[in-house]
Amino acid sequence: TQEVHLKLRGWLKANVSEEVANSTRIIYGGSVTGGTCKELAS
């Protein structure tokens, strides 16, 4: 999970900004599928 968080932060830094990458809260939502993503995002 930490590897994925690092990759997400790296993407945010490269494509948005370092400030956004550092301030974005990343929450692990378990197994996200097409059927569960709407519920998890709410």
Residue pairs with C-beta under 8 A, 6 or more apart in sequence:
1 28
5 26
8 24
8 26
9 21
9 22
9 24
9 26
10 21
12 20
12 21
12 24
13 20
13 21
29 40
30 40
32 40
